[in-house]
């Protein structure tokens, strides 16, 4: 069990109790493959996603990982493929609004 603090920890604890605060956390639709990855939506350029595996026999303990825009992710346990679809403006969930390559200096 990774050590998580604050909000993330509350989510993980709720998850363990069977109450999923962020139902959006689990990808919807069929099992993701390289040709047809499971789409996870986020308002940011990256987000934490939990992969619960497939249905029935194929289920596994939830594997948490960062899914980033333009970087499909393959679950190391069940080989399901995920892809992030940014809805909204994108940006960094940590709140750093710095455009890559463009550093705005405020004087």
C-alpha positions, 0 to 999 in steps of 0.5 A: 500500500503506497503512502498517500497523503491528504485528498488522495489518501481519503480517496484510497481509504474510501476505495478500500471501504467500497465507497468510490468517491470518484466513480469516474476513476474506473475506465468504462467500456470494453477491455482496452487493447493497443488498437482500441485503448480504454479511454479515460477522461480528464480535465487535466493533461494527466490524472491518476487512474486505477486499473481493476483488471477485467471482468470476473476471473481477470480482476486483480488488485487495483493498480494505480498509475499516472496516465498522461496525454499522448502517452498510452499506458499498459497495465503491467498486470493485465496488459489493458491499454489506457489512453487519456482524453483531455476534456476542457482546457487541459493543464497540470493538475498540480496547478502549474500553468507554465506552457512548455517552452514559454516562460512568462516572466512577471515583473 
